[in-house]
Amino acid sequence: MGLFKSKYERELDAIIFKIDMNMSNNYKDNAQMDLQDFENRFNEFCEQGKLKDKTRQKYESILETYKIKLKGYTHKDQKPYWT
């Protein structure tokens, strides 16, 4: 439930929402950029001590899941159907 989340959690959730939207619309490069943004913001919040331990573990797990899911998820590796 998002009612009692900190502003840092809401910011990370907004980035996750953008990643999901870009993946569902097949915007592969944008999804990769959003993943990089998510990782940067997450690391920044961890270094500053903005996230509680339980919350940090949750978003760390989400980050690892997206890294696996988006590995090789790019238009650059896509072969044209006519070749």
C-alpha positions in Angstrom: 0.0 0.0 0.0 1.5 3.3 -1.1 -0.1 5.4 1.6 2.7 5.5 4.1 5.7 5.3 1.8 8.6 7.8 2.0 9.2 10.2 -0.9 12.2 8.2 -1.8 10.2 5.0 -2.1 7.6 6.8 -4.2 10.4 8.1 -6.5 11.7 4.6 -7.0 8.2 3.3 -7.6 7.7 6.0 -10.2 10.8 4.8 -12.0 9.7 1.2 -11.8 6.4 2.2 -13.3 8.2 3.9 -16.2 10.3 0.8 -16.8 7.2 -1.4 -16.9 5.4 1.0 -19.3 8.4 1.1 -21.7 8.7 -2.7 -21.6 5.0 -3.1 -22.4 5.3 -0.7 -25.3 8.4 -2.4 -26.5 10.5 0.8 -26.0 13.7 -1.2 -25.3 16.2 1.6 -25.2 14.0 3.8 -23.0 13.5 0.8 -20.6 17.3 0.4 -20.4 17.8 4.1 -19.6 15.1 3.9 -16.9 16.8 0.9 -15.4 20.1 2.8 -15.3 18.2 5.7 -13.7 16.6 3.4 -11.1 20.0 1.9 -10.2 21.6 5.3 -9.9 18.8 6.7 -7.6 18.7 3.5 -5.6 22.5 3.6 -5.0 22.3 7.3 -4.1 19.5 6.7 -1.6 21.5 3.8 0.0 24.6 5.9 0.3 22.7 8.7 2.0 20.9 6.3 4.3 17.5 7.4 3.1 16.1 3.8 2.9 15.3 1.5 5.8 17.0 -2.0 5.7 13.8 -3.9 4.8 13.0 -1.3 2.1 16.5 -1.4 0.8 16.4 -5.2 0.5 13.0 -5.0 -1.3 14.3 -2.6 -4.0 17.6 -4.4 -4.3 15.7 -7.5 -5.2 13.6 -5.6 -7.7 16.7 -4.1 -9.2 18.3 -7.5 -9.6 15.1 -8.9 -11.2 15.0 -6.1 -13.8 18.7 -6.5 -14.5 18.1 -10.2 -15.4 14.9 -9.4 -17.3 16.5 -6.6 -19.4 19.8 -8.3 -20.1 20.0 -8.2 -23.9 16.7 -6.3 -24.2 17.7 -3.8 -26.8 17.0 -3.0 -30.4 20.7 -3.1 -31.3 20.8 -6.9 -31.1 17.6 -7.4 -33.0 18.0 -8.9 -36.4 15.7 -7.7 -39.2 13.1 -10.2 -40.2 14.1 -9.9 -43.9 17.6 -11.3 -43.4 
